[in-house]
Amino acid sequence: MNKIEDYNFDKNDWAHFHDVILDVTWDNGKVNLNQEEMEQLFWELPEDMRIDAQKWGMNDTPWRDSLWVWYERNKMGKTV
């Protein structure tokens, strides 16, 4: 899948993605991404996470947890 449209995410999926990023950054500036920024960040995720997002949905608790950990490690520089 090479385009975001190939994933068939709906507004609910993106709302969950947004909420994870907002939650993980709550104490450090509350990163409030717009749609374009979320899509750009999605392409930075490892391929297996993108596949799981498609397979299970972005509202899947284990996927959301993985996104949280990935964001902390890769965007906030924290070791988890």
C-alpha positions in Angstrom: 0.0 0.0 0.0 1.6 3.2 -1.2 -1.2 5.8 -0.6 -3.1 6.6 2.5 -6.3 6.0 0.6 -5.3 2.3 0.2 -5.7 1.8 3.9 -9.4 2.8 4.0 -9.2 4.5 7.4 -12.2 6.5 8.6 -12.6 9.5 10.8 -12.8 7.2 13.9 -9.5 5.6 13.1 -7.8 9.0 12.8 -9.4 10.2 16.0 -7.8 7.3 17.9 -4.5 8.0 16.3 -4.8 11.7 17.3 -5.8 10.8 20.8 -2.8 8.5 21.4 -0.4 11.3 20.3 -2.2 13.9 22.4 -2.1 11.5 25.4 1.5 10.6 25.1 2.5 14.3 24.8 0.1 15.6 27.4 2.8 16.6 29.9 5.2 17.9 27.3 3.4 20.4 25.2 0.3 18.5 24.0 1.0 17.7 20.3 -2.2 18.4 18.5 -1.8 17.1 15.0 -3.9 18.0 12.0 -4.9 15.4 9.4 -1.9 16.1 7.2 0.5 15.8 10.1 -1.1 12.5 11.2 -0.8 11.1 7.7 2.9 12.1 7.5 3.6 10.5 10.9 1.7 7.4 9.8 4.3 6.9 7.0 7.1 7.1 9.5 5.8 4.1 11.4 7.4 0.7 10.7 5.7 -1.3 8.0 4.4 -3.9 10.5 2.6 -1.2 12.5 1.0 0.2 9.4 -0.1 -3.3 8.4 -1.5 -4.0 11.9 -3.4 -0.6 11.8 -5.1 -1.8 8.6 -5.7 -5.3 9.9 -7.0 -4.5 13.4 -7.9 -0.8 13.1 -6.4 2.2 15.0 -8.8 1.7 17.8 -7.3 -1.7 18.7 -5.8 -1.4 22.2 -2.5 -3.3 21.5 -2.0 -1.2 18.3 -2.6 2.0 20.3 -0.1 0.9 22.9 2.4 0.2 20.2 1.9 3.6 18.8 2.4 5.2 22.2 5.7 3.3 22.7 6.9 4.0 19.2 6.2 7.7 19.6 8.0 7.9 22.9 11.0 6.2 21.6 11.3 7.8 18.3 9.8 11.3 18.7 10.4 12.1 22.4 13.7 10.3 22.9 12.5 8.3 25.9 13.5 4.7 26.6 10.5 2.6 27.5 
